[in-house]
Amino acid sequence: MTARTIEQLKSEYEQLNERKIQAQTQLQEAQKQLTALQAEAEKEFGTSDVKELTEKLEQMETENEKRRSEYQTLLDKISGDLAEVEKATAANTTADA
């Protein structure tokens, strides 16, 4: 281990202190963002608890899938009904000719 001079140690200390200040600033900014996001979650979803939000998300995804499935079923029925109408129309047109 090489002995460092006082100037080198001071320089190293200043660099470390600067990194500490930057880390503290980043932490403060992250805490502000967290507080803002928690307030936004409270306002929009009634909670900022991660577990409750996860449960709400799962419920929303389940409901969304149910609605998507119902919509697909409805569109399939409409498509089938339309095919029947087209088939009947084609049969009537052929019979009239």
MDTraj code that builds the backbone (N, CA, C; nanometers):
import mdtraj as md
import numpy as np

residues = "MET THR ALA ARG THR ILE GLU GLN LEU LYS SER GLU TYR GLU GLN LEU ASN GLU ARG LYS ILE GLN ALA GLN THR GLN LEU GLN GLU ALA GLN LYS GLN LEU THR ALA LEU GLN ALA GLU ALA GLU LYS GLU PHE GLY THR SER ASP VAL LYS GLU LEU THR GLU LYS LEU GLU GLN MET GLU THR GLU ASN GLU LYS ARG ARG SER GLU TYR GLN THR LEU LEU ASP LYS ILE SER GLY ASP LEU ALA GLU VAL GLU LYS ALA THR ALA ALA ASN THR THR ALA ASP ALA".split()
xyz = np.array([
    [0.0848, -0.1176, 0.0000],
    [0.0000, 0.0000, 0.0000],
    [0.0892, 0.1236, 0.0000],
    [0.0659, 0.2100, -0.0974],
    [0.1475, 0.3297, -0.1109],
    [0.0888, 0.4403, -0.0253],
    [0.1740, 0.5075, 0.0477],
    [0.1294, 0.6191, 0.1303],
    [0.0943, 0.7357, 0.0396],
    [-0.0203, 0.7963, 0.0658],
    [-0.0634, 0.9111, -0.0135],
    [-0.0322, 1.0385, 0.0621],
    [-0.0158, 1.1436, -0.0122],
    [0.0137, 1.2731, 0.0504],
    [-0.1150, 1.3321, 0.1065],
    [-0.0983, 1.4314, 0.1897],
    [-0.2138, 1.5022, 0.2466],
    [-0.2971, 1.5612, 0.1339],
    [-0.2342, 1.6161, 0.0323],
    [-0.3069, 1.6754, -0.0803],
    [-0.3884, 1.5694, -0.1530],
    [-0.3314, 1.4522, -0.1721],
    [-0.4042, 1.3439, -0.2376],
    [-0.5235, 1.2995, -0.1534],
    [-0.5020, 1.2904, -0.0233],
    [-0.6107, 1.2509, 0.0667],
    [-0.7213, 1.3558, 0.0685],
    [-0.6824, 1.4843, 0.0687],
    [-0.7819, 1.5917, 0.0658],
    [-0.8617, 1.5863, -0.0638],
    [-0.7910, 1.5630, -0.1737],
    [-0.8576, 1.5544, -0.3034],
    [-0.9552, 1.4373, -0.3045],
    [-0.9114, 1.3248, -0.2523],
    [-0.9976, 1.2071, -0.2460],
    [-1.1194, 1.2344, -0.1584],
    [-1.0972, 1.3011, -0.0460],
    [-1.2075, 1.3354, 0.0435],
    [-1.3069, 1.4274, -0.0275],
    [-1.2563, 1.5268, -0.0989],
    [-1.3444, 1.6207, -0.1693],
    [-1.4270, 1.5484, -0.2753],
    [-1.3654, 1.4554, -0.3467],
    [-1.4390, 1.3784, -0.4471],
    [-1.5477, 1.2932, -0.3809],
    [-1.5106, 1.2282, -0.2709],
    [-1.6088, 1.1463, -0.1995],
    [-1.7208, 1.2316, -0.1429],
    [-1.6875, 1.3464, -0.0893],
    [-1.7878, 1.4371, -0.0334],
    [-1.8816, 1.4859, -0.1431],
    [-1.8261, 1.5150, -0.2602],
    [-1.9081, 1.5599, -0.3733],
    [-2.0036, 1.4486, -0.4165],
    [-1.9537, 1.3262, -0.4216],
    [-2.0401, 1.2124, -0.4551],
    [-2.1498, 1.1942, -0.3508],
    [-2.1167, 1.2160, -0.2239],
    [-2.2147, 1.2052, -0.1155],
    [-2.3244, 1.3092, -0.1336],
    [-2.2845, 1.4316, -0.1649],
    [-2.3825, 1.5395, -0.1845],
    [-2.4724, 1.5072, -0.3034],
    [-2.4139, 1.4565, -0.4122],
    [-2.4936, 1.4191, -0.5294],
    [-2.5918, 1.3076, -0.4954],
    [-2.5457, 1.2092, -0.4190],
    [-2.6328, 1.0982, -0.3793],
    [-2.7469, 1.1481, -0.2909],
    [-2.7168, 1.2406, -0.1994],
    [-2.8212, 1.2957, -0.1128],
    [-2.9232, 1.3740, -0.1952],
    [-2.8752, 1.4492, -0.2936],
    [-2.9648, 1.5263, -0.3803],
    [-3.0545, 1.4326, -0.4595],
    [-2.9965, 1.3258, -0.5131],
    [-3.0748, 1.2274, -0.5880],
    [-3.1780, 1.1600, -0.4982],
    [-3.1383, 1.1302, -0.3755],
    [-3.2308, 1.0687, -0.2802],
    [-3.3472, 1.1628, -0.2497],
    [-3.3173, 1.2900, -0.2279],
    [-3.4231, 1.3873, -0.1996],
    [-3.5188, 1.3987, -0.3180],
    [-3.4649, 1.4003, -0.4397],
    [-3.5486, 1.4093, -0.5590],
    [-3.6351, 1.2837, -0.5730],
    [-3.5761, 1.1686, -0.5465],
    [-3.6520, 1.0435, -0.5538],
    [-3.7637, 1.0424, -0.4497],
    [-3.7356, 1.0937, -0.3311],
    [-3.8384, 1.0991, -0.2269],
    [-3.9513, 1.1932, -0.2664],
    [-3.9182, 1.3059, -0.3308],
    [-4.0219, 1.3979, -0.3787],
    [-4.1093, 1.3296, -0.4837],
    [-4.0445, 1.2597, -0.5764],
    [-4.1193, 1.1888, -0.6803],
    [-4.2081, 1.0811, -0.6201],
    [-4.1556, 1.0082, -0.5232],
    [-4.2340, 0.9038, -0.4575],
    [-4.3569, 0.9639, -0.3897],
    [-4.3374, 1.0739, -0.3190],
    [-4.4487, 1.1400, -0.2512],
    [-4.5539, 1.1856, -0.3521],
    [-4.5084, 1.2430, -0.4636],
    [-4.6018, 1.2887, -0.5669],
    [-4.6768, 1.1708, -0.6282],
    [-4.6067, 1.0613, -0.6553],
    [-4.6713, 0.9435, -0.7135],
    [-4.7688, 0.8787, -0.6157],
    [-4.7333, 0.8788, -0.4882],
    [-4.8247, 0.8240, -0.3876],
    [-4.9518, 0.9072, -0.3802],
    [-4.9366, 1.0400, -0.3856],
    [-5.0536, 1.1281, -0.3819],
    [-5.1403, 1.1059, -0.5054],
    [-5.0772, 1.0897, -0.6199],
    [-5.1507, 1.0649, -0.7436],
    [-5.2255, 0.9311, -0.7373],
    [-5.1614, 0.8288, -0.6839],
    [-5.2256, 0.6981, -0.6696],
    [-5.3430, 0.7067, -0.5728],
    [-5.3243, 0.7776, -0.4632],
    [-5.4331, 0.7969, -0.3658],
    [-5.5525, 0.8637, -0.4321],
    [-5.5245, 0.9665, -0.5106],
    [-5.6320, 1.0414, -0.5754],
    [-5.7043, 0.9558, -0.6794],
    [-5.6270, 0.8841, -0.7612],
    [-5.6872, 0.8092, -0.8708],
    [-5.7436, 0.6743, -0.8298],
    [-5.6760, 0.6053, -0.7373],
    [-5.7159, 0.4687, -0.7030],
    [-5.7592, 0.4515, -0.5582],
    [-5.7483, 0.5566, -0.4778],
    [-5.7919, 0.5485, -0.3391],
    [-5.6908, 0.4850, -0.2458],
    [-5.5728, 0.4525, -0.2971],
    [-5.4685, 0.3937, -0.2140],
    [-5.3334, 0.4130, -0.2810],
    [-5.2287, 0.4096, -0.2000],
    [-5.0928, 0.4111, -0.2557],
    [-5.0177, 0.2859, -0.2116],
    [-5.0898, 0.1949, -0.1469],
    [-5.0302, 0.0696, -0.1022],
    [-5.0027, -0.0192, -0.2241],
    [-4.8788, -0.0635, -0.2389],
    [-4.8386, -0.1403, -0.3561],
    [-4.9194, -0.2691, -0.3687],
    [-4.9425, -0.3378, -0.2583],
    [-5.0189, -0.4634, -0.2628],
    [-5.1617, -0.4374, -0.3109],
    [-5.2244, -0.3343, -0.2568],
    [-5.3615, -0.3017, -0.2978],
    [-5.3655, -0.2584, -0.4439],
    [-5.2659, -0.1810, -0.4865],
    [-5.2609, -0.1380, -0.6262],
    [-5.2415, -0.2577, -0.7190],
    [-5.1601, -0.3524, -0.6774],
    [-5.1391, -0.4737, -0.7565],
    [-5.2692, -0.5521, -0.7688],
    [-5.3425, -0.5627, -0.6598],
    [-5.4714, -0.6321, -0.6625],
    [-5.5696, -0.5601, -0.7540],
    [-5.5720, -0.4268, -0.7456],
    [-5.6611, -0.3493, -0.8326],
    [-5.6240, -0.3697, -0.9796],
    [-5.4952, -0.3729, -1.0074],
    [-5.4501, -0.3947, -1.1448],
    [-5.4949, -0.5321, -1.1941],
    [-5.4802, -0.6330, -1.1110],
    [-5.5238, -0.7673, -1.1492],
    [-5.6742, -0.7699, -1.1749],
    [-5.7513, -0.7009, -1.0910],
    [-5.8963, -0.6948, -1.1110],
    [-5.9289, -0.6245, -1.2429],
    [-5.8569, -0.5154, -1.2700],
    [-5.8803, -0.4408, -1.3936],
    [-5.8455, -0.5264, -1.5156],
    [-5.7361, -0.6002, -1.5076],
    [-5.6967, -0.6869, -1.6185],
    [-5.7990, -0.7978, -1.6402],
    [-5.8504, -0.8555, -1.5319],
    [-5.9517, -0.9596, -1.5414],
    [-6.0788, -0.9040, -1.6052],
    [-6.1216, -0.7875, -1.5597],
    [-6.2419, -0.7245, -1.6148],
    [-6.2210, -0.6890, -1.7622],
    [-6.1033, -0.6399, -1.7947],
    [-6.0730, -0.6052, -1.9334],
    [-6.0781, -0.7291, -2.0227],
    [-6.0235, -0.8391, -1.9766],
    [-6.0261, -0.9633, -2.0544],
    [-6.1693, -1.0134, -2.0720],
    [-6.2501, -1.0007, -1.9671],
    [-6.3907, -1.0422, -1.9748],
    [-6.4635, -0.9590, -2.0812],
    [-6.4427, -0.8279, -2.0774],
    [-6.5087, -0.7400, -2.1745],
    [-6.4594, -0.7677, -2.3164],
    [-6.3286, -0.7922, -2.3315],
    [-6.2732, -0.8220, -2.4621],
    [-6.3336, -0.9496, -2.5188],
    [-6.3457, -1.0507, -2.4324],
    [-6.4033, -1.1781, -2.4733],
    [-6.5493, -1.1609, -2.5144],
    [-6.6252, -1.0846, -2.4365],
    [-6.7653, -1.0589, -2.4696],
    [-6.7774, -0.9847, -2.6018],
    [-6.6891, -0.8893, -2.6244],
    [-6.6901, -0.8118, -2.7479],
    [-6.6579, -0.9015, -2.8664],
    [-6.5587, -0.9887, -2.8487],
    [-6.5231, -1.0822, -2.9555],
    [-6.6401, -1.1748, -2.9874],
    [-6.7065, -1.2254, -2.8849],
    [-6.8226, -1.3129, -2.9049],
    [-6.9324, -1.2389, -2.9812],
    [-6.9575, -1.1148, -2.9432],
    [-7.0588, -1.0332, -3.0110],
    [-7.0222, -1.0114, -3.1573],
    [-6.8964, -0.9778, -3.1839],
    [-6.8532, -0.9563, -3.3219],
    [-6.8626, -1.0852, -3.4035],
    [-6.8278, -1.1981, -3.3427],
    [-6.8397, -1.3264, -3.4119],
    [-6.9856, -1.3556, -3.4471],
    [-7.0782, -1.3246, -3.3554],
    [-7.2208, -1.3461, -3.3810],
    [-7.2682, -1.2549, -3.4939],
    [-7.2273, -1.1289, -3.4882],
    [-7.2678, -1.0351, -3.5938],
    [-7.2134, -1.0811, -3.7281],
    [-7.0891, -1.1253, -3.7298],
    [-7.0283, -1.1749, -3.8533],
    [-7.1043, -1.2966, -3.9066],
    [-7.1408, -1.3869, -3.8171],
    [-7.2186, -1.5050, -3.8570],
    [-7.3554, -1.4672, -3.9104],
    [-7.4225, -1.3734, -3.8394],
    [-7.5546, -1.3278, -3.8851],
    [-7.5445, -1.2604, -4.0213],
    [-7.4409, -1.1811, -4.0414],
    [-7.4211, -1.1128, -4.1692],
    [-7.3968, -1.2133, -4.2812],
    [-7.3191, -1.3158, -4.2515],
    [-7.2944, -1.4207, -4.3516],
    [-7.4261, -1.4888, -4.3906],
    [-7.5130, -1.5119, -4.2923],
    [-7.6430, -1.5739, -4.3205],
    [-7.7282, -1.4828, -4.4078],
    [-7.7271, -1.3532, -4.3778],
    [-7.8042, -1.2572, -4.4584],
    [-7.7503, -1.2550, -4.6010],
    [-7.6178, -1.2515, -4.6146],
    [-7.5571, -1.2503, -4.7479],
    [-7.5915, -1.3775, -4.8246],
    [-7.5886, -1.4893, -4.7525],
    [-7.6215, -1.6179, -4.8144],
    [-7.7673, -1.6181, -4.8614],
    [-7.8571, -1.5677, -4.7758],
    [-7.9995, -1.5630, -4.8116],
    [-8.0218, -1.4668, -4.9269],
    [-7.9522, -1.3538, -4.9254],
    [-7.9657, -1.2557, -5.0331],
    [-7.9165, -1.3143, -5.1644],
    [-7.8036, -1.3847, -5.1580],
    [-7.7502, -1.4485, -5.2792],
    [-7.8455, -1.5546, -5.3307],
    [-7.9074, -1.6298, -5.2414],
    [-8.0026, -1.7336, -5.2836],
    [-8.1241, -1.6712, -5.3480],
    [-8.1737, -1.5607, -5.2931],
    [-8.2907, -1.4927, -5.3480],
    [-8.2570, -1.4309, -5.4837],
    [-8.1375, -1.3767, -5.4969],
    [-8.0967, -1.3156, -5.6231],
    [-8.0857, -1.4219, -5.7309],
    [-8.0324, -1.5385, -5.6939],
    [-8.0192, -1.6480, -5.7892],
    [-8.1584, -1.7018, -5.8266],
    [-8.2486, -1.7079, -5.7323],
    [-8.3837, -1.7595, -5.7573],
    [-8.4610, -1.6621, -5.8467],
    [-8.4366, -1.5315, -5.8309],
    [-8.5062, -1.4303, -5.9101],
    [-8.4549, -1.4278, -6.0547],
    [-8.3347, -1.4721, -6.0765],
    [-8.2754, -1.4636, -6.2094],
    [-8.3196, -1.5712, -6.2981],
])
top = md.Topology()
chain = top.add_chain()
for i, resn in enumerate(residues, 1):
    res = top.add_residue(resn, chain, resSeq=i)
    for name in ("N", "CA", "C"):
        top.add_atom(name, md.element.get_by_symbol(name[0]), res)
traj = md.Trajectory(xyz[None], top)
